[in-house]
Amino acid sequence: DTGVSQNPRHKITKRGQNVTFRCDPISEHNRLYWYRQTLGQGPEFLTYFQNEAQLEKSRLLSDRFSAERPKGSFSTLEIQRTEQGDSAMYLCASSSWREPQHFGDGTRLSIL
Amino acid sequence: AQSVTQPDIHITVSEGASLELRCNYSYGATPYLFWYVQSPGQGLQLLLKYFSGDTLVQGIKGFEAEFKRSQSSFNLRKPSVHWSDAAEYFCAVAPFGGNKLVFGAGTILRVKS
């Protein structure tokens, strides 16, 4: 069990640029989740995959956000035309059915 | 809608003292319940979980939590706090089946020597 891996750990970009984050889940987990955490708040759910199917999306996930999990293994989260309000920690988690979610260390996004 | 309330934003305890962090949830049925801990700049580590059965659950690092259905509470306790326990603690709930977690706003624990 190597844990959930997220890359990069930090991303600094200018407003209006596109960014992409990667998450590698625990290998035997078929469920993968993305959350966003802003300063002083708990994580907020963004989206959920079971294998390669994206089964649930939060209203927080605007049209500028897209997530994929093409082969049911790793996942990417892309933000297009970044805005100041996108600055946050983006957390990925994975699990199996009826098992708790295990989190990665997150990607911290800073928008200049 | 589901919600989770952690009424204490900050708590300071002396090393060796006991600790209780409060968590209340709002949900029609008994959800799955969790406590996670987060150190600065890090992800979340699972401390313990409640799915069903015994309402007193044991977790890692000497933590325990008690589910009280009548109070819709799931409070976290530790009999003797260590300086390394200083971190932020999050209570979370998931509906039966657990497709997503709803988190409280967190409680920051400071430990004074």
Interface residues (C-beta under 8 A of the other chain):
Chain A: V4 Q6 R31 Y33 Y35 G40 Q41 G42 P43 E44 F45 Y48 L55 E56 L91 A93 S95 R98 P100 Q101 H102 F103 G104 D105 G106 R108
Chain B: V4 F34 Y36 G41 Q42 G43 L44 Q45 L46 K49 F51 F90 A92 G98 N99 K100 L101 V102 F103 G104 A105 G106
